[in-house]
Amino acid sequence: MSLEVRYDSEADVLYIAKQGEEEETVEIHPGVTLELNAEKEIIGIELLNASRIFKEVIEPIREKAKAG
């Protein structure tokens, strides 16, 4: 399975998808949307405000790497 990852720095949107035709979108959390195909399988994820979301993940990893 091949995934496509795109980041739009102007809009601060991260998009992760695999091939397939989108049939439906579902917002599972404010700013987090899943794209589903006709079989209700996840074929894409869209994250708004991606830099803010990942800052909370990346900063602790960065600090741990400095200490290690």
PyMOL Python script that loads the backbone (N, CA, C, O; Angstrom):
from pymol import cmd

cmd.read_pdbstr("""\
ATOM      1  N   MET A   1       0.850  -1.175   0.000  1.00  0.00           N
ATOM      2  CA  MET A   1       0.000   0.000   0.000  1.00  0.00           C
ATOM      3  C   MET A   1       0.894   1.236   0.000  1.00  0.00           C
ATOM      4  O   MET A   1       1.782   1.373   0.841  1.00  0.00           O
ATOM      5  N   SER A   2       0.655   2.106  -0.926  1.00  0.00           N
ATOM      6  CA  SER A   2       1.423   3.331  -1.056  1.00  0.00           C
ATOM      7  C   SER A   2       0.631   4.504  -0.479  1.00  0.00           C
ATOM      8  O   SER A   2      -0.539   4.697  -0.809  1.00  0.00           O
ATOM      9  N   LEU A   3       1.280   5.281   0.384  1.00  0.00           N
ATOM     10  CA  LEU A   3       0.640   6.448   0.976  1.00  0.00           C
ATOM     11  C   LEU A   3       1.227   7.714   0.381  1.00  0.00           C
ATOM     12  O   LEU A   3       2.425   7.797   0.106  1.00  0.00           O
ATOM     13  N   GLU A   4       0.379   8.678   0.191  1.00  0.00           N
ATOM     14  CA  GLU A   4       0.801  10.002  -0.254  1.00  0.00           C
ATOM     15  C   GLU A   4       0.675  10.932   0.946  1.00  0.00           C
ATOM     16  O   GLU A   4      -0.361  10.963   1.609  1.00  0.00           O
ATOM     17  N   VAL A   5       1.732  11.686   1.222  1.00  0.00           N
ATOM     18  CA  VAL A   5       1.722  12.641   2.322  1.00  0.00           C
ATOM     19  C   VAL A   5       2.020  14.008   1.742  1.00  0.00           C
ATOM     20  O   VAL A   5       3.026  14.203   1.060  1.00  0.00           O
ATOM     21  N   ARG A   6       1.122  14.965   2.024  1.00  0.00           N
ATOM     22  CA  ARG A   6       1.311  16.342   1.547  1.00  0.00           C
ATOM     23  C   ARG A   6       1.118  17.293   2.712  1.00  0.00           C
ATOM     24  O   ARG A   6       0.280  17.070   3.585  1.00  0.00           O
ATOM     25  N   TYR A   7       1.906  18.353   2.710  1.00  0.00           N
ATOM     26  CA  TYR A   7       1.750  19.387   3.728  1.00  0.00           C
ATOM     27  C   TYR A   7       1.656  20.730   3.024  1.00  0.00           C
ATOM     28  O   TYR A   7       2.521  21.078   2.220  1.00  0.00           O
ATOM     29  N   ASP A   8       0.615  21.478   3.322  1.00  0.00           N
ATOM     30  CA  ASP A   8       0.425  22.821   2.786  1.00  0.00           C
ATOM     31  C   ASP A   8       0.797  23.790   3.905  1.00  0.00           C
ATOM     32  O   ASP A   8       0.026  23.987   4.845  1.00  0.00           O
ATOM     33  N   SER A   9       1.978  24.393   3.801  1.00  0.00           N
ATOM     34  CA  SER A   9       2.464  25.254   4.882  1.00  0.00           C
ATOM     35  C   SER A   9       1.658  26.547   5.005  1.00  0.00           C
ATOM     36  O   SER A   9       1.530  27.087   6.104  1.00  0.00           O
ATOM     37  N   GLU A  10       1.121  27.042   3.913  1.00  0.00           N
ATOM     38  CA  GLU A  10       0.306  28.262   3.988  1.00  0.00           C
ATOM     39  C   GLU A  10      -0.990  28.011   4.742  1.00  0.00           C
ATOM     40  O   GLU A  10      -1.410  28.837   5.552  1.00  0.00           O
ATOM     41  N   ALA A  11      -1.623  26.881   4.479  1.00  0.00           N
ATOM     42  CA  ALA A  11      -2.885  26.540   5.151  1.00  0.00           C
ATOM     43  C   ALA A  11      -2.646  25.763   6.445  1.00  0.00           C
ATOM     44  O   ALA A  11      -3.567  25.599   7.245  1.00  0.00           O
ATOM     45  N   ASP A  12      -1.411  25.282   6.658  1.00  0.00           N
ATOM     46  CA  ASP A  12      -1.033  24.453   7.805  1.00  0.00           C
ATOM     47  C   ASP A  12      -1.904  23.207   7.883  1.00  0.00           C
ATOM     48  O   ASP A  12      -2.477  22.887   8.924  1.00  0.00           O
ATOM     49  N   VAL A  13      -1.988  22.509   6.740  1.00  0.00           N
ATOM     50  CA  VAL A  13      -2.803  21.295   6.632  1.00  0.00           C
ATOM     51  C   VAL A  13      -1.916  20.133   6.205  1.00  0.00           C
ATOM     52  O   VAL A  13      -1.167  20.232   5.233  1.00  0.00           O
ATOM     53  N   LEU A  14      -2.010  19.036   6.944  1.00  0.00           N
ATOM     54  CA  LEU A  14      -1.313  17.803   6.599  1.00  0.00           C
ATOM     55  C   LEU A  14      -2.350  16.827   6.066  1.00  0.00           C
ATOM     56  O   LEU A  14      -3.408  16.638   6.666  1.00  0.00           O
ATOM     57  N   TYR A  15      -2.033  16.210   4.932  1.00  0.00           N
ATOM     58  CA  TYR A  15      -2.947  15.281   4.290  1.00  0.00           C
ATOM     59  C   TYR A  15      -2.215  13.975   4.041  1.00  0.00           C
ATOM     60  O   TYR A  15      -1.144  13.966   3.433  1.00  0.00           O
ATOM     61  N   ILE A  16      -2.787  12.874   4.506  1.00  0.00           N
ATOM     62  CA  ILE A  16      -2.232  11.533   4.312  1.00  0.00           C
ATOM     63  C   ILE A  16      -3.308  10.704   3.621  1.00  0.00           C
ATOM     64  O   ILE A  16      -4.443  10.635   4.093  1.00  0.00           O
ATOM     65  N   ALA A  17      -2.947  10.073   2.497  1.00  0.00           N
ATOM     66  CA  ALA A  17      -3.968   9.320   1.756  1.00  0.00           C
ATOM     67  C   ALA A  17      -3.358   8.145   1.010  1.00  0.00           C
ATOM     68  O   ALA A  17      -2.170   8.122   0.689  1.00  0.00           O
ATOM     69  N   LYS A  18      -4.217   7.175   0.750  1.00  0.00           N
ATOM     70  CA  LYS A  18      -3.875   6.086  -0.158  1.00  0.00           C
ATOM     71  C   LYS A  18      -4.847   6.172  -1.325  1.00  0.00           C
ATOM     72  O   LYS A  18      -5.823   6.920  -1.273  1.00  0.00           O
ATOM     73  N   GLN A  19      -4.582   5.412  -2.368  1.00  0.00           N
ATOM     74  CA  GLN A  19      -5.439   5.483  -3.545  1.00  0.00           C
ATOM     75  C   GLN A  19      -6.843   5.005  -3.221  1.00  0.00           C
ATOM     76  O   GLN A  19      -7.049   4.097  -2.415  1.00  0.00           O
ATOM     77  N   GLY A  20      -7.785   5.634  -3.865  1.00  0.00           N
ATOM     78  CA  GLY A  20      -9.171   5.258  -3.695  1.00  0.00           C
ATOM     79  C   GLY A  20     -10.064   6.453  -3.951  1.00  0.00           C
ATOM     80  O   GLY A  20      -9.615   7.599  -3.942  1.00  0.00           O
ATOM     81  N   GLU A  21     -11.303   6.175  -4.174  1.00  0.00           N
ATOM     82  CA  GLU A  21     -12.261   7.235  -4.438  1.00  0.00           C
ATOM     83  C   GLU A  21     -13.015   7.574  -3.166  1.00  0.00           C
ATOM     84  O   GLU A  21     -13.629   6.709  -2.541  1.00  0.00           O
ATOM     85  N   GLU A  22     -12.961   8.830  -2.796  1.00  0.00           N
ATOM     86  CA  GLU A  22     -13.637   9.296  -1.588  1.00  0.00           C
ATOM     87  C   GLU A  22     -15.146   9.260  -1.774  1.00  0.00           C
ATOM     88  O   GLU A  22     -15.679   9.789  -2.750  1.00  0.00           O
ATOM     89  N   GLU A  23     -15.819   8.634  -0.832  1.00  0.00           N
ATOM     90  CA  GLU A  23     -17.275   8.545  -0.858  1.00  0.00           C
ATOM     91  C   GLU A  23     -17.894   9.413   0.236  1.00  0.00           C
ATOM     92  O   GLU A  23     -19.003   9.928   0.090  1.00  0.00           O
ATOM     93  N   GLU A  24     -17.144   9.564   1.348  1.00  0.00           N
ATOM     94  CA  GLU A  24     -17.700  10.260   2.512  1.00  0.00           C
ATOM     95  C   GLU A  24     -16.572  10.832   3.355  1.00  0.00           C
ATOM     96  O   GLU A  24     -15.471  10.281   3.374  1.00  0.00           O
ATOM     97  N   THR A  25     -16.833  11.931   4.049  1.00  0.00           N
ATOM     98  CA  THR A  25     -15.886  12.464   5.027  1.00  0.00           C
ATOM     99  C   THR A  25     -16.563  12.523   6.389  1.00  0.00           C
ATOM    100  O   THR A  25     -17.764  12.768   6.501  1.00  0.00           O
ATOM    101  N   VAL A  26     -15.749  12.288   7.427  1.00  0.00           N
ATOM    102  CA  VAL A  26     -16.259  12.293   8.795  1.00  0.00           C
ATOM    103  C   VAL A  26     -15.278  13.077   9.659  1.00  0.00           C
ATOM    104  O   VAL A  26     -14.099  12.732   9.737  1.00  0.00           O
ATOM    105  N   GLU A  27     -15.762  14.127  10.304  1.00  0.00           N
ATOM    106  CA  GLU A  27     -14.909  14.871  11.232  1.00  0.00           C
ATOM    107  C   GLU A  27     -14.961  14.146  12.570  1.00  0.00           C
ATOM    108  O   GLU A  27     -16.009  14.076  13.213  1.00  0.00           O
ATOM    109  N   ILE A  28     -13.805  13.601  12.985  1.00  0.00           N
ATOM    110  CA  ILE A  28     -13.775  12.819  14.223  1.00  0.00           C
ATOM    111  C   ILE A  28     -13.345  13.658  15.424  1.00  0.00           C
ATOM    112  O   ILE A  28     -13.508  13.247  16.573  1.00  0.00           O
ATOM    113  N   HIS A  29     -12.804  14.815  15.147  1.00  0.00           N
ATOM    114  CA  HIS A  29     -12.359  15.751  16.178  1.00  0.00           C
ATOM    115  C   HIS A  29     -12.227  17.088  15.471  1.00  0.00           C
ATOM    116  O   HIS A  29     -11.943  17.111  14.273  1.00  0.00           O
ATOM    117  N   PRO A  30     -12.420  18.202  16.164  1.00  0.00           N
ATOM    118  CA  PRO A  30     -12.254  19.477  15.455  1.00  0.00           C
ATOM    119  C   PRO A  30     -10.896  19.554  14.745  1.00  0.00           C
ATOM    120  O   PRO A  30      -9.845  19.466  15.380  1.00  0.00           O
ATOM    121  N   GLY A  31     -10.938  19.715  13.442  1.00  0.00           N
ATOM    122  CA  GLY A  31      -9.726  19.814  12.642  1.00  0.00           C
ATOM    123  C   GLY A  31      -9.158  18.496  12.161  1.00  0.00           C
ATOM    124  O   GLY A  31      -8.126  18.482  11.490  1.00  0.00           O
ATOM    125  N   VAL A  32      -9.807  17.381  12.488  1.00  0.00           N
ATOM    126  CA  VAL A  32      -9.338  16.057  12.041  1.00  0.00           C
ATOM    127  C   VAL A  32     -10.473  15.392  11.265  1.00  0.00           C
ATOM    128  O   VAL A  32     -11.522  15.074  11.824  1.00  0.00           O
ATOM    129  N   THR A  33     -10.243  15.189   9.974  1.00  0.00           N
ATOM    130  CA  THR A  33     -11.265  14.619   9.105  1.00  0.00           C
ATOM    131  C   THR A  33     -10.753  13.333   8.475  1.00  0.00           C
ATOM    132  O   THR A  33      -9.627  13.271   7.982  1.00  0.00           O
ATOM    133  N   LEU A  34     -11.601  12.304   8.498  1.00  0.00           N
ATOM    134  CA  LEU A  34     -11.293  11.046   7.814  1.00  0.00           C
ATOM    135  C   LEU A  34     -12.042  11.009   6.495  1.00  0.00           C
ATOM    136  O   LEU A  34     -13.189  11.447   6.412  1.00  0.00           O
ATOM    137  N   GLU A  35     -11.396  10.491   5.473  1.00  0.00           N
ATOM    138  CA  GLU A  35     -12.039  10.269   4.181  1.00  0.00           C
ATOM    139  C   GLU A  35     -12.245   8.772   4.026  1.00  0.00           C
ATOM    140  O   GLU A  35     -11.323   7.979   4.217  1.00  0.00           O
ATOM    141  N   LEU A  36     -13.461   8.400   3.678  1.00  0.00           N
ATOM    142  CA  LEU A  36     -13.829   6.992   3.563  1.00  0.00           C
ATOM    143  C   LEU A  36     -14.214   6.655   2.132  1.00  0.00           C
ATOM    144  O   LEU A  36     -14.730   7.499   1.400  1.00  0.00           O
ATOM    145  N   ASN A  37     -13.955   5.403   1.739  1.00  0.00           N
ATOM    146  CA  ASN A  37     -14.404   4.948   0.427  1.00  0.00           C
ATOM    147  C   ASN A  37     -15.789   4.332   0.559  1.00  0.00           C
ATOM    148  O   ASN A  37     -16.388   4.393   1.633  1.00  0.00           O
ATOM    149  N   ALA A  38     -16.301   3.749  -0.493  1.00  0.00           N
ATOM    150  CA  ALA A  38     -17.658   3.185  -0.494  1.00  0.00           C
ATOM    151  C   ALA A  38     -17.811   2.034   0.498  1.00  0.00           C
ATOM    152  O   ALA A  38     -18.916   1.763   0.967  1.00  0.00           O
ATOM    153  N   GLU A  39     -16.705   1.355   0.818  1.00  0.00           N
ATOM    154  CA  GLU A  39     -16.735   0.246   1.778  1.00  0.00           C
ATOM    155  C   GLU A  39     -16.513   0.727   3.206  1.00  0.00           C
ATOM    156  O   GLU A  39     -16.359  -0.082   4.121  1.00  0.00           O
ATOM    157  N   LYS A  40     -16.497   2.059   3.400  1.00  0.00           N
ATOM    158  CA  LYS A  40     -16.283   2.691   4.714  1.00  0.00           C
ATOM    159  C   LYS A  40     -14.881   2.467   5.263  1.00  0.00           C
ATOM    160  O   LYS A  40     -14.664   2.541   6.473  1.00  0.00           O
ATOM    161  N   GLU A  41     -13.913   2.188   4.356  1.00  0.00           N
ATOM    162  CA  GLU A  41     -12.514   2.060   4.758  1.00  0.00           C
ATOM    163  C   GLU A  41     -11.879   3.444   4.730  1.00  0.00           C
ATOM    164  O   GLU A  41     -12.214   4.273   3.884  1.00  0.00           O
ATOM    165  N   ILE A  42     -10.967   3.686   5.652  1.00  0.00           N
ATOM    166  CA  ILE A  42     -10.271   4.970   5.684  1.00  0.00           C
ATOM    167  C   ILE A  42      -9.266   5.016   4.540  1.00  0.00           C
ATOM    168  O   ILE A  42      -8.401   4.149   4.421  1.00  0.00           O
ATOM    169  N   ILE A  43      -9.394   6.038   3.704  1.00  0.00           N
ATOM    170  CA  ILE A  43      -8.446   6.215   2.615  1.00  0.00           C
ATOM    171  C   ILE A  43      -7.691   7.538   2.742  1.00  0.00           C
ATOM    172  O   ILE A  43      -6.768   7.800   1.971  1.00  0.00           O
ATOM    173  N   GLY A  44      -8.077   8.368   3.704  1.00  0.00           N
ATOM    174  CA  GLY A  44      -7.383   9.632   3.873  1.00  0.00           C
ATOM    175  C   GLY A  44      -7.633  10.248   5.235  1.00  0.00           C
ATOM    176  O   GLY A  44      -8.666  10.023   5.865  1.00  0.00           O
ATOM    177  N   ILE A  45      -6.657  11.033   5.671  1.00  0.00           N
ATOM    178  CA  ILE A  45      -6.760  11.784   6.910  1.00  0.00           C
ATOM    179  C   ILE A  45      -6.296  13.201   6.626  1.00  0.00           C
ATOM    180  O   ILE A  45      -5.243  13.408   6.022  1.00  0.00           O
ATOM    181  N   GLU A  46      -7.077  14.167   7.059  1.00  0.00           N
ATOM    182  CA  GLU A  46      -6.718  15.571   6.894  1.00  0.00           C
ATOM    183  C   GLU A  46      -6.626  16.203   8.281  1.00  0.00           C
ATOM    184  O   GLU A  46      -7.566  16.123   9.072  1.00  0.00           O
ATOM    185  N   LEU A  47      -5.477  16.835   8.570  1.00  0.00           N
ATOM    186  CA  LEU A  47      -5.258  17.479   9.856  1.00  0.00           C
ATOM    187  C   LEU A  47      -5.081  18.977   9.653  1.00  0.00           C
ATOM    188  O   LEU A  47      -4.112  19.420   9.036  1.00  0.00           O
ATOM    189  N   LEU A  48      -6.016  19.747  10.172  1.00  0.00           N
ATOM    190  CA  LEU A  48      -5.894  21.197  10.145  1.00  0.00           C
ATOM    191  C   LEU A  48      -5.012  21.628  11.309  1.00  0.00           C
ATOM    192  O   LEU A  48      -4.946  20.941  12.328  1.00  0.00           O
ATOM    193  N   ASN A  49      -4.337  22.761  11.163  1.00  0.00           N
ATOM    194  CA  ASN A  49      -3.422  23.256  12.205  1.00  0.00           C
ATOM    195  C   ASN A  49      -2.383  22.201  12.566  1.00  0.00           C
ATOM    196  O   ASN A  49      -2.099  21.974  13.742  1.00  0.00           O
ATOM    197  N   ALA A  50      -1.829  21.569  11.559  1.00  0.00           N
ATOM    198  CA  ALA A  50      -0.925  20.440  11.753  1.00  0.00           C
ATOM    199  C   ALA A  50       0.301  20.798  12.574  1.00  0.00           C
ATOM    200  O   ALA A  50       0.726  20.001  13.410  1.00  0.00           O
ATOM    201  N   SER A  51       0.882  21.971  12.363  1.00  0.00           N
ATOM    202  CA  SER A  51       2.096  22.315  13.106  1.00  0.00           C
ATOM    203  C   SER A  51       1.819  22.409  14.599  1.00  0.00           C
ATOM    204  O   SER A  51       2.666  22.031  15.408  1.00  0.00           O
ATOM    205  N   ARG A  52       0.656  22.903  14.972  1.00  0.00           N
ATOM    206  CA  ARG A  52       0.295  22.983  16.392  1.00  0.00           C
ATOM    207  C   ARG A  52       0.110  21.590  16.979  1.00  0.00           C
ATOM    208  O   ARG A  52       0.569  21.311  18.086  1.00  0.00           O
ATOM    209  N   ILE A  53      -0.561  20.722  16.237  1.00  0.00           N
ATOM    210  CA  ILE A  53      -0.795  19.357  16.709  1.00  0.00           C
ATOM    211  C   ILE A  53       0.531  18.619  16.889  1.00  0.00           C
ATOM    212  O   ILE A  53       0.756  17.983  17.919  1.00  0.00           O
ATOM    213  N   PHE A  54       1.401  18.704  15.894  1.00  0.00           N
ATOM    214  CA  PHE A  54       2.647  17.956  15.952  1.00  0.00           C
ATOM    215  C   PHE A  54       3.678  18.587  16.873  1.00  0.00           C
ATOM    216  O   PHE A  54       4.603  17.905  17.315  1.00  0.00           O
ATOM    217  N   LYS A  55       3.541  19.867  17.169  1.00  0.00           N
ATOM    218  CA  LYS A  55       4.457  20.504  18.113  1.00  0.00           C
ATOM    219  C   LYS A  55       4.373  19.806  19.458  1.00  0.00           C
ATOM    220  O   LYS A  55       5.395  19.595  20.111  1.00  0.00           O
ATOM    221  N   GLU A  56       3.169  19.444  19.880  1.00  0.00           N
ATOM    222  CA  GLU A  56       2.974  18.753  21.145  1.00  0.00           C
ATOM    223  C   GLU A  56       3.624  17.370  21.154  1.00  0.00           C
ATOM    224  O   GLU A  56       3.953  16.851  22.221  1.00  0.00           O
ATOM    225  N   VAL A  57       3.811  16.772  19.984  1.00  0.00           N
ATOM    226  CA  VAL A  57       4.438  15.463  19.872  1.00  0.00           C
ATOM    227  C   VAL A  57       5.947  15.600  19.670  1.00  0.00           C
ATOM    228  O   VAL A  57       6.729  14.870  20.279  1.00  0.00           O
ATOM    229  N   ILE A  58       6.348  16.534  18.816  1.00  0.00           N
ATOM    230  CA  ILE A  58       7.750  16.653  18.430  1.00  0.00           C
ATOM    231  C   ILE A  58       8.621  17.242  19.538  1.00  0.00           C
ATOM    232  O   ILE A  58       9.748  16.787  19.730  1.00  0.00           O
ATOM    233  N   GLU A  59       8.136  18.227  20.260  1.00  0.00           N
ATOM    234  CA  GLU A  59       8.949  18.860  21.302  1.00  0.00           C
ATOM    235  C   GLU A  59       9.441  17.868  22.358  1.00  0.00           C
ATOM    236  O   GLU A  59      10.632  17.881  22.670  1.00  0.00           O
ATOM    237  N   PRO A  60       8.585  17.007  22.924  1.00  0.00           N
ATOM    238  CA  PRO A  60       9.100  16.031  23.897  1.00  0.00           C
ATOM    239  C   PRO A  60      10.124  15.071  23.288  1.00  0.00           C
ATOM    240  O   PRO A  60      11.077  14.676  23.960  1.00  0.00           O
ATOM    241  N   ILE A  61       9.935  14.700  22.036  1.00  0.00           N
ATOM    242  CA  ILE A  61      10.900  13.816  21.367  1.00  0.00           C
ATOM    243  C   ILE A  61      12.233  14.537  21.208  1.00  0.00           C
ATOM    244  O   ILE A  61      13.288  13.952  21.450  1.00  0.00           O
ATOM    245  N   ARG A  62      12.191  15.787  20.807  1.00  0.00           N
ATOM    246  CA  ARG A  62      13.403  16.591  20.633  1.00  0.00           C
ATOM    247  C   ARG A  62      14.149  16.726  21.969  1.00  0.00           C
ATOM    248  O   ARG A  62      15.369  16.574  22.020  1.00  0.00           O
ATOM    249  N   GLU A  63      13.414  17.009  23.039  1.00  0.00           N
ATOM    250  CA  GLU A  63      14.044  17.142  24.362  1.00  0.00           C
ATOM    251  C   GLU A  63      14.670  15.833  24.814  1.00  0.00           C
ATOM    252  O   GLU A  63      15.761  15.833  25.386  1.00  0.00           O
ATOM    253  N   LYS A  64      14.007  14.740  24.571  1.00  0.00           N
ATOM    254  CA  LYS A  64      14.533  13.427  24.959  1.00  0.00           C
ATOM    255  C   LYS A  64      15.796  13.111  24.155  1.00  0.00           C
ATOM    256  O   LYS A  64      16.741  12.535  24.693  1.00  0.00           O
ATOM    257  N   ALA A  65      15.818  13.479  22.891  1.00  0.00           N
ATOM    258  CA  ALA A  65      16.985  13.236  22.044  1.00  0.00           C
ATOM    259  C   ALA A  65      18.190  14.050  22.535  1.00  0.00           C
ATOM    260  O   ALA A  65      19.320  13.564  22.499  1.00  0.00           O
ATOM    261  N   LYS A  66      17.953  15.281  22.991  1.00  0.00           N
ATOM    262  CA  LYS A  66      19.041  16.114  23.511  1.00  0.00           C
ATOM    263  C   LYS A  66      19.633  15.507  24.785  1.00  0.00           C
ATOM    264  O   LYS A  66      20.844  15.546  24.998  1.00  0.00           O
ATOM    265  N   ALA A  67      18.773  14.955  25.614  1.00  0.00           N
ATOM    266  CA  ALA A  67      19.210  14.384  26.899  1.00  0.00           C
ATOM    267  C   ALA A  67      19.928  13.048  26.708  1.00  0.00           C
ATOM    268  O   ALA A  67      20.776  12.669  27.515  1.00  0.00           O
ATOM    269  N   GLY A  68      19.583  12.347  25.646  1.00  0.00           N
ATOM    270  CA  GLY A  68      20.111  10.994  25.426  1.00  0.00           C
ATOM    271  C   GLY A  68      21.456  10.992  24.849  1.00  0.00           C
ATOM    272  O   GLY A  68      22.024   9.926  24.611  1.00  0.00           O
TER     273      GLY A  68
END
""", "prot")
cmd.dss("prot")
cmd.show_as("cartoon", "prot")
cmd.util.cbc("prot")
cmd.orient("prot")
